[in-house]
Amino acid sequence: MAKGRKTAIIGAGPAGCVAAYEATRSGRKVVLFEKEKAVGGRTLTHRSGGHVLDTGAGFFTNFYPRLERYNRELGLERDVVRLSRQNVLISGDQVAPLALGSPLSFFRFPLVGASDKLRMIAVTLARMRFRGIDLADPASLGRLDTGSIAEDARKFLGENVYHYLVRPGIEPFWYFSCEDVSRSLYIGLQARAADAVFFTYNSGMDSFCRRLAEPLEVRTGSGVTSIVEKGRRFHVNFSGKGESFDEIILATTANVALRLSANMSDSVVSENQKAFLKSQTYAANVMASYRLPRGLLDDSDTRIPCGAGENPVAAITVNSDKRKSQTDEDLISIYLRGDEAIRLLKSSKKDAFAGARQLAEMVDSRLAGLPLQPFFLKQRGNAIPVHAVGRYLRAATFLQRQSGPVVFAGDYLANATVEGAIYSAQSAVAALVRG
Ligand SMILES: Cc1cc2nc3c(=O)[nH]c(=O)nc-3n(C[C@H](O)[C@H](O)[C@H](O)COP(=O)(O)OP(=O)(O)OC[C@H]3O[C@@H](n4cnc5c(N)ncnc54)[C@H](O)[C@@H]3O)c2cc1C
């Protein structure tokens, strides 16, 4: 019986907020715990000095049907703005504009030869047959979960296209390496690339979580330190206090979910579930954002370094490309990935700002001499779950088999997107409702 059941949801990112919203709808009394001072998780927006800066997720697409439904339901459609599809790829001295879905820009793109382009077109057309893949559902992605992105791209497109077209379409947005991740994500994206449209919320990406959480009982600044099984109930300890619940939804990253469930009995959280949580790895990301006077840059297009070898600078973005600021300043953000991101995770703010700028200046000559003022820094060790080959299938099994009173939600159980987090949350609540 759902009615009257008291449910604790740990973590108020997209997965936790959706889970709380849906569990409330199913008649449960829900309390949402969040260790940070605000809801949003990895979609958190930083608002200061007239700027609205996304610190994690920055956009969604026209193939996020679940998010679209919530946008309608929550009255968020008015806040949605369409984004440019133009990027600028950089390789050594070459600077090459590329607009996704524009044949003219593709044919003019100088970093790949004519025969490679023809092969790319043929493979992309053939991949349209996978348009039906649900990019948020690990069972759907599992159909293609048999090799890495790198293996697939090298086999069907060759080394050059892999480094100059495939990697720049994945690594600057997910920060992991194409060598490590299942090809399912890439094939699903390839099938949708031609008519992909990108959007954001004018008031910041965390508007989704903020709106979902409005009617809910949310305890921000309440990091959960432990959950103790007491008979058929669970005692949640947070910020020196405690409270008892009938059910738990753990909607954090896998490492935190493991820590909080490690001592639970096998009948509640099985050894298989714990092993899955333990084996989840993450890619790191550091974002360093700087103020600069408006008008010093020729354009606001995103710069993406590309080519063989590690590209520690994932992307360089300009905030006015997304939304207008209230000030005469703009923001330029440098996103780092791989070993350099890991190296700067524990650095002081001063060192991280200096280190990010130094790396970016090596690939983007516009930055030299610009009067950049440090504005905001985000260092995330667990930025993006690595969906290694075979993992979508394992995640699908995990979601299908889980049942109350303790269930898990989070992007690592679906796909590393807001839409993936939503899928996992809906699935977790469905598991509680099934009983
Ligand atoms: C830099 C970056 C860029 C991205 N870009 C995009 C993008 O453009 N589009 C897109 O769709 N996705 C993007 N993503 C991915 C997207 O942000 C995530 O997939 C999504 O936020 C995952 O949601 P979640 O709820 O599973 O986890 P999270 O958002 O991480 O939420 C988990 C929450 O749990 C809280 N928590 C942790 N421990 C505790 C505790 N002990 N007690 C209470 N609370 C706790 C955390 O503070 C956090 O708020 C990006 C991610 C990053 C890092």
The ligand as an SDF file (V2000), in Angstrom:
LIG
                    3D

 53 58  0  0  0  0  0  0  0  0999 V2000
   30.2040   19.5440  -16.6360 C   0  0  0  0  0  0  0  0  0  0  0  0
   28.9800   18.7310  -16.9690 C   0  0  0  0  0  0  0  0  0  0  0  0
   28.2600   19.0140  -18.1300 C   0  0  0  0  0  0  0  0  0  0  0  0
   27.1060   18.2910  -18.4430 C   0  0  0  0  0  0  0  0  0  0  0  0
   26.3890   18.6380  -19.5530 N   0  0  0  0  0  0  0  0  0  0  0  0
   25.1860   18.0630  -19.7700 C   0  0  0  0  0  0  0  0  0  0  0  0
   24.3120   18.5650  -20.7840 C   0  0  0  0  0  0  0  0  0  0  0  0
   24.6270   19.5580  -21.4760 O   0  0  0  0  0  0  0  0  0  0  0  0
   23.1200   17.9410  -20.9710 N   0  0  0  0  0  0  0  0  0  0  0  0
   22.7260   16.8830  -20.2010 C   0  0  0  0  0  0  0  0  0  0  0  0
   21.6200   16.3570  -20.4120 O   0  0  0  0  0  0  0  0  0  0  0  0
   23.5220   16.4020  -19.2000 N   0  0  0  0  0  0  0  0  0  0  0  0
   24.7170   16.9830  -18.9630 C   0  0  0  0  0  0  0  0  0  0  0  0
   25.4920   16.5610  -17.9170 N   0  0  0  0  0  0  0  0  0  0  0  0
   25.0570   15.3840  -17.1450 C   0  0  0  0  0  0  0  0  0  0  0  0
   23.9470   15.7270  -16.1330 C   0  0  0  0  0  0  0  0  0  0  0  0
   24.2900   16.8630  -15.4020 O   0  0  0  0  0  0  0  0  0  0  0  0
   23.7900   14.5230  -15.2110 C   0  0  0  0  0  0  0  0  0  0  0  0
   23.5560   13.3760  -15.9990 O   0  0  0  0  0  0  0  0  0  0  0  0
   22.6270   14.6920  -14.2380 C   0  0  0  0  0  0  0  0  0  0  0  0
   22.7610   15.8570  -13.4670 O   0  0  0  0  0  0  0  0  0  0  0  0
   22.6020   13.4700  -13.3110 C   0  0  0  0  0  0  0  0  0  0  0  0
   21.5680   13.6350  -12.3820 O   0  0  0  0  0  0  0  0  0  0  0  0
   21.5240   12.7780  -11.0380 P   0  0  0  0  0  0  0  0  0  0  0  0
   20.3340   13.2550  -10.2960 O   0  0  0  0  0  0  0  0  0  0  0  0
   21.6780   11.3540  -11.3700 O   0  0  0  0  0  0  0  0  0  0  0  0
   22.8670   13.1690  -10.2420 O   0  0  0  0  0  0  0  0  0  0  0  0
   23.3150   14.5850   -9.6600 P   0  0  0  0  0  0  0  0  0  0  0  0
   22.8660   15.6700  -10.5570 O   0  0  0  0  0  0  0  0  0  0  0  0
   24.7730   14.4670   -9.3950 O   0  0  0  0  0  0  0  0  0  0  0  0
   22.5360   14.6940   -8.2780 O   0  0  0  0  0  0  0  0  0  0  0  0
   22.9270   13.9650   -7.1380 C   0  0  0  0  0  0  0  0  0  0  0  0
   22.6910   14.8360   -5.9150 C   0  0  0  0  0  0  0  0  0  0  0  0
   22.9890   14.0860   -4.7360 O   0  0  0  0  0  0  0  0  0  0  0  0
   23.5030   14.9930   -3.7710 C   0  0  0  0  0  0  0  0  0  0  0  0
   24.1720   14.2370   -2.6970 N   0  0  0  0  0  0  0  0  0  0  0  0
   25.3540   13.5790   -2.7780 C   0  0  0  0  0  0  0  0  0  0  0  0
   25.6440   13.0190   -1.5760 N   0  0  0  0  0  0  0  0  0  0  0  0
   24.6200   13.3110   -0.7430 C   0  0  0  0  0  0  0  0  0  0  0  0
   24.3410   13.0090    0.6280 C   0  0  0  0  0  0  0  0  0  0  0  0
   25.1720   12.2650    1.3690 N   0  0  0  0  0  0  0  0  0  0  0  0
   23.1990   13.4900    1.1780 N   0  0  0  0  0  0  0  0  0  0  0  0
   22.3310   14.2480    0.4370 C   0  0  0  0  0  0  0  0  0  0  0  0
   22.5670   14.5760   -0.8610 N   0  0  0  0  0  0  0  0  0  0  0  0
   23.6830   14.0990   -1.4430 C   0  0  0  0  0  0  0  0  0  0  0  0
   24.4380   15.8510   -4.6060 C   0  0  0  0  0  0  0  0  0  0  0  0
   24.7860   17.0490   -3.9390 O   0  0  0  0  0  0  0  0  0  0  0  0
   23.5930   16.0700   -5.8460 C   0  0  0  0  0  0  0  0  0  0  0  0
   22.7900   17.2270   -5.7220 O   0  0  0  0  0  0  0  0  0  0  0  0
   26.6650   17.2550  -17.5820 C   0  0  0  0  0  0  0  0  0  0  0  0
   27.3860   16.9660  -16.4140 C   0  0  0  0  0  0  0  0  0  0  0  0
   28.5230   17.7000  -16.1210 C   0  0  0  0  0  0  0  0  0  0  0  0
   29.2690   17.4020  -14.8450 C   0  0  0  0  0  0  0  0  0  0  0  0
  1  2  1  0
  2  3  1  0
  2 52  2  0
  3  4  2  0
  4  5  1  0
  4 50  1  0
  5  6  2  0
  6  7  1  0
  6 13  1  0
  7  8  2  0
  7  9  1  0
  9 10  1  0
 10 11  2  0
 10 12  1  0
 12 13  2  0
 13 14  1  0
 14 15  1  0
 14 50  1  0
 15 16  1  0
 16 17  1  0
 16 18  1  0
 18 19  1  0
 18 20  1  0
 20 21  1  0
 20 22  1  0
 22 23  1  0
 23 24  1  0
 24 25  2  0
 24 26  1  0
 24 27  1  0
 27 28  1  0
 28 29  2  0
 28 30  1  0
 28 31  1  0
 31 32  1  0
 32 33  1  0
 33 34  1  0
 33 48  1  0
 34 35  1  0
 35 36  1  0
 35 46  1  0
 36 37  1  0
 36 45  1  0
 37 38  2  0
 38 39  1  0
 39 40  1  0
 39 45  2  0
 40 41  1  0
 40 42  2  0
 42 43  1  0
 43 44  2  0
 44 45  1  0
 46 47  1  0
 46 48  1  0
 48 49  1  0
 50 51  2  0
 51 52  1  0
 52 53  1  0
M  END
$$$$
